[in-house]
Amino acid sequence: MKKSLGAKPLVYPAPAFVVGSYNEDGTANMMTAAWAGICCSKPPCVAVSLRAATLSHGNITARRAFTLNVPSERFVREVDHVGLVSGRDEDKFAATGLTPVAGELVDAPYVDEFPLVLECRVLHVHELGLHTQFVGEVMDIKADESVLDQKGKPDPEKLRPIIFSPSVRLYHGIGELLGKAFSIGKG
């Protein structure tokens, strides 16, 4: 028998993404977000849900753009720091030593040191309750060549993304390869 945990925003794994946006004065800003993921194949879209109280919420609303940055494990301290402070109180890029790069196709910065970046333009906005969901059409994906496989696709073992455990507030790395999708379940 399973134990009821009640109604909570809980799913495993949760990503530890960093959302890039520009402040009203043009300063690059970023925040850590776990309430995010793929939401459509065609057009390619991702969604991120933010509280209205965040500076990033206002930035994305004003500029209709954001980047979704996928940090590797070696940046876990920086990712955590970015989630602890507000861009109203500190320049997070300066504080972490990370480098903002202007998006080529959207009005939002990305993090140069992070190996995978999605440039997104806001396609839809949904008020959900405490959070607003921004659906962003992926205009481009940029990847460091060091995290690509022989076919030019991101390799999770090279990327080494950070996974967040929301209920216990812990960061994890990825585990071992279990098998090839759309294959291991066949007869």
Contacts in CASP RR format, 6 or more apart in sequence:
PFRMAT RR
TARGET T0000
AUTHOR 0000-0000-0000
METHOD contacts of the structure
MODEL  1
MKKSLGAKPLVYPAPAFVVGSYNEDGTANMMTAAWAGICCSKPPCVAVSL
RAATLSHGNITARRAFTLNVPSERFVREVDHVGLVSGRDEDKFAATGLTP
VAGELVDAPYVDEFPLVLECRVLHVHELGLHTQFVGEVMDIKADESVLDQ
KGKPDPEKLRPIIFSPSVRLYHGIGELLGKAFSIGKG
8 167 0 8 1.000
9 35 0 8 1.000
9 166 0 8 1.000
10 166 0 8 1.000
10 167 0 8 1.000
11 166 0 8 1.000
12 165 0 8 1.000
13 163 0 8 1.000
13 164 0 8 1.000
13 165 0 8 1.000
13 172 0 8 1.000
14 34 0 8 1.000
14 35 0 8 1.000
14 163 0 8 1.000
14 164 0 8 1.000
14 165 0 8 1.000
14 166 0 8 1.000
15 34 0 8 1.000
15 36 0 8 1.000
15 37 0 8 1.000
15 70 0 8 1.000
15 161 0 8 1.000
15 162 0 8 1.000
15 163 0 8 1.000
15 164 0 8 1.000
16 32 0 8 1.000
16 34 0 8 1.000
16 71 0 8 1.000
16 76 0 8 1.000
16 79 0 8 1.000
16 161 0 8 1.000
16 162 0 8 1.000
16 163 0 8 1.000
16 164 0 8 1.000
16 171 0 8 1.000
17 32 0 8 1.000
17 33 0 8 1.000
17 34 0 8 1.000
17 36 0 8 1.000
17 37 0 8 1.000
17 48 0 8 1.000
17 68 0 8 1.000
17 69 0 8 1.000
17 70 0 8 1.000
17 71 0 8 1.000
18 30 0 8 1.000
18 31 0 8 1.000
18 32 0 8 1.000
18 33 0 8 1.000
18 68 0 8 1.000
18 69 0 8 1.000
18 71 0 8 1.000
18 79 0 8 1.000
18 82 0 8 1.000
18 111 0 8 1.000
18 114 0 8 1.000
19 30 0 8 1.000
19 31 0 8 1.000
19 32 0 8 1.000
19 33 0 8 1.000
19 36 0 8 1.000
19 48 0 8 1.000
19 50 0 8 1.000
19 56 0 8 1.000
19 60 0 8 1.000
19 66 0 8 1.000
19 67 0 8 1.000
19 68 0 8 1.000
19 69 0 8 1.000
20 28 0 8 1.000
20 29 0 8 1.000
20 30 0 8 1.000
20 31 0 8 1.000
20 56 0 8 1.000
20 66 0 8 1.000
20 67 0 8 1.000
20 68 0 8 1.000
20 69 0 8 1.000
20 108 0 8 1.000
20 109 0 8 1.000
20 110 0 8 1.000
20 111 0 8 1.000
21 29 0 8 1.000
21 30 0 8 1.000
21 56 0 8 1.000
21 58 0 8 1.000
21 59 0 8 1.000
21 60 0 8 1.000
21 63 0 8 1.000
21 65 0 8 1.000
21 66 0 8 1.000
21 67 0 8 1.000
21 108 0 8 1.000
21 109 0 8 1.000
22 28 0 8 1.000
22 29 0 8 1.000
22 59 0 8 1.000
22 63 0 8 1.000
22 107 0 8 1.000
22 108 0 8 1.000
22 109 0 8 1.000
23 29 0 8 1.000
23 55 0 8 1.000
23 59 0 8 1.000
23 87 0 8 1.000
24 59 0 8 1.000
24 62 0 8 1.000
27 91 0 8 1.000
28 93 0 8 1.000
28 100 0 8 1.000
28 109 0 8 1.000
29 55 0 8 1.000
29 56 0 8 1.000
29 59 0 8 1.000
29 87 0 8 1.000
29 92 0 8 1.000
29 109 0 8 1.000
30 56 0 8 1.000
30 69 0 8 1.000
30 82 0 8 1.000
30 92 0 8 1.000
30 93 0 8 1.000
30 98 0 8 1.000
30 100 0 8 1.000
30 109 0 8 1.000
30 111 0 8 1.000
31 50 0 8 1.000
31 54 0 8 1.000
31 55 0 8 1.000
31 56 0 8 1.000
31 82 0 8 1.000
31 83 0 8 1.000
31 87 0 8 1.000
31 92 0 8 1.000
32 79 0 8 1.000
32 80 0 8 1.000
32 82 0 8 1.000
32 83 0 8 1.000
33 48 0 8 1.000
33 49 0 8 1.000
33 50 0 8 1.000
33 56 0 8 1.000
34 164 0 8 1.000
34 166 0 8 1.000
35 48 0 8 1.000
35 49 0 8 1.000
35 50 0 8 1.000
35 131 0 8 1.000
36 46 0 8 1.000
36 47 0 8 1.000
36 48 0 8 1.000
36 49 0 8 1.000
36 68 0 8 1.000
37 46 0 8 1.000
37 47 0 8 1.000
37 48 0 8 1.000
37 68 0 8 1.000
38 45 0 8 1.000
38 46 0 8 1.000
39 45 0 8 1.000
39 46 0 8 1.000
39 47 0 8 1.000
39 135 0 8 1.000
40 135 0 8 1.000
43 123 0 8 1.000
43 137 0 8 1.000
43 138 0 8 1.000
44 137 0 8 1.000
44 138 0 8 1.000
45 120 0 8 1.000
45 123 0 8 1.000
45 135 0 8 1.000
45 136 0 8 1.000
45 137 0 8 1.000
45 138 0 8 1.000
46 68 0 8 1.000
46 118 0 8 1.000
46 120 0 8 1.000
46 135 0 8 1.000
46 136 0 8 1.000
46 138 0 8 1.000
47 133 0 8 1.000
47 134 0 8 1.000
47 135 0 8 1.000
47 136 0 8 1.000
48 66 0 8 1.000
48 68 0 8 1.000
48 133 0 8 1.000
48 134 0 8 1.000
48 136 0 8 1.000
49 128 0 8 1.000
49 131 0 8 1.000
49 132 0 8 1.000
49 133 0 8 1.000
49 134 0 8 1.000
50 56 0 8 1.000
50 57 0 8 1.000
50 60 0 8 1.000
50 131 0 8 1.000
50 132 0 8 1.000
50 134 0 8 1.000
51 57 0 8 1.000
51 130 0 8 1.000
51 131 0 8 1.000
51 132 0 8 1.000
52 58 0 8 1.000
52 132 0 8 1.000
54 86 0 8 1.000
55 86 0 8 1.000
55 87 0 8 1.000
55 88 0 8 1.000
56 66 0 8 1.000
57 132 0 8 1.000
59 66 0 8 1.000
60 66 0 8 1.000
60 108 0 8 1.000
60 122 0 8 1.000
60 134 0 8 1.000
61 125 0 8 1.000
61 132 0 8 1.000
63 107 0 8 1.000
63 108 0 8 1.000
64 107 0 8 1.000
64 121 0 8 1.000
64 122 0 8 1.000
65 106 0 8 1.000
65 107 0 8 1.000
65 108 0 8 1.000
65 119 0 8 1.000
65 120 0 8 1.000
65 121 0 8 1.000
65 122 0 8 1.000
66 106 0 8 1.000
66 108 0 8 1.000
66 120 0 8 1.000
66 122 0 8 1.000
66 134 0 8 1.000
66 136 0 8 1.000
67 103 0 8 1.000
67 106 0 8 1.000
67 108 0 8 1.000
67 109 0 8 1.000
67 110 0 8 1.000
67 111 0 8 1.000
67 117 0 8 1.000
67 118 0 8 1.000
67 119 0 8 1.000
67 120 0 8 1.000
68 117 0 8 1.000
68 118 0 8 1.000
68 120 0 8 1.000
69 110 0 8 1.000
69 111 0 8 1.000
69 114 0 8 1.000
69 116 0 8 1.000
69 117 0 8 1.000
69 118 0 8 1.000
70 114 0 8 1.000
70 115 0 8 1.000
70 116 0 8 1.000
70 117 0 8 1.000
70 118 0 8 1.000
70 159 0 8 1.000
70 161 0 8 1.000
71 78 0 8 1.000
71 79 0 8 1.000
71 111 0 8 1.000
71 113 0 8 1.000
71 114 0 8 1.000
71 115 0 8 1.000
71 161 0 8 1.000
71 162 0 8 1.000
72 114 0 8 1.000
72 115 0 8 1.000
72 147 0 8 1.000
72 159 0 8 1.000
72 160 0 8 1.000
72 161 0 8 1.000
72 162 0 8 1.000
73 160 0 8 1.000
73 161 0 8 1.000
73 162 0 8 1.000
73 173 0 8 1.000
74 160 0 8 1.000
75 98 0 8 1.000
75 113 0 8 1.000
75 114 0 8 1.000
75 162 0 8 1.000
76 162 0 8 1.000
76 171 0 8 1.000
78 96 0 8 1.000
78 97 0 8 1.000
78 98 0 8 1.000
79 162 0 8 1.000
79 171 0 8 1.000
80 171 0 8 1.000
81 92 0 8 1.000
81 95 0 8 1.000
81 96 0 8 1.000
82 92 0 8 1.000
82 96 0 8 1.000
85 92 0 8 1.000
85 95 0 8 1.000
92 98 0 8 1.000
93 99 0 8 1.000
93 100 0 8 1.000
98 111 0 8 1.000
98 112 0 8 1.000
98 113 0 8 1.000
98 114 0 8 1.000
99 111 0 8 1.000
99 112 0 8 1.000
99 113 0 8 1.000
100 109 0 8 1.000
100 110 0 8 1.000
100 111 0 8 1.000
100 112 0 8 1.000
101 109 0 8 1.000
101 110 0 8 1.000
101 111 0 8 1.000
101 112 0 8 1.000
102 109 0 8 1.000
103 109 0 8 1.000
103 110 0 8 1.000
103 119 0 8 1.000
104 119 0 8 1.000
104 140 0 8 1.000
105 119 0 8 1.000
105 121 0 8 1.000
105 139 0 8 1.000
105 140 0 8 1.000
106 119 0 8 1.000
106 120 0 8 1.000
106 121 0 8 1.000
106 139 0 8 1.000
108 119 0 8 1.000
108 120 0 8 1.000
110 117 0 8 1.000
110 119 0 8 1.000
110 142 0 8 1.000
111 117 0 8 1.000
115 143 0 8 1.000
115 144 0 8 1.000
115 146 0 8 1.000
115 147 0 8 1.000
115 158 0 8 1.000
115 159 0 8 1.000
116 141 0 8 1.000
116 142 0 8 1.000
116 143 0 8 1.000
116 144 0 8 1.000
116 147 0 8 1.000
116 154 0 8 1.000
116 159 0 8 1.000
116 161 0 8 1.000
117 141 0 8 1.000
117 142 0 8 1.000
117 143 0 8 1.000
118 138 0 8 1.000
118 140 0 8 1.000
118 141 0 8 1.000
119 138 0 8 1.000
119 139 0 8 1.000
119 140 0 8 1.000
119 141 0 8 1.000
119 142 0 8 1.000
120 136 0 8 1.000
120 137 0 8 1.000
120 138 0 8 1.000
120 139 0 8 1.000
121 136 0 8 1.000
121 137 0 8 1.000
121 139 0 8 1.000
122 134 0 8 1.000
122 135 0 8 1.000
122 136 0 8 1.000
122 137 0 8 1.000
123 135 0 8 1.000
123 136 0 8 1.000
123 137 0 8 1.000
124 133 0 8 1.000
124 134 0 8 1.000
124 135 0 8 1.000
124 136 0 8 1.000
125 132 0 8 1.000
125 133 0 8 1.000
125 134 0 8 1.000
125 135 0 8 1.000
126 132 0 8 1.000
126 133 0 8 1.000
126 135 0 8 1.000
143 154 0 8 1.000
146 158 0 8 1.000
147 154 0 8 1.000
147 155 0 8 1.000
147 158 0 8 1.000
147 159 0 8 1.000
148 154 0 8 1.000
148 155 0 8 1.000
148 158 0 8 1.000
149 155 0 8 1.000
149 158 0 8 1.000
156 174 0 8 1.000
157 174 0 8 1.000
157 177 0 8 1.000
160 173 0 8 1.000
160 174 0 8 1.000
161 173 0 8 1.000
161 174 0 8 1.000
162 171 0 8 1.000
162 172 0 8 1.000
162 173 0 8 1.000
163 171 0 8 1.000
163 172 0 8 1.000
163 173 0 8 1.000
163 174 0 8 1.000
164 170 0 8 1.000
164 171 0 8 1.000
164 172 0 8 1.000
165 171 0 8 1.000
165 172 0 8 1.000
178 184 0 8 1.000
END
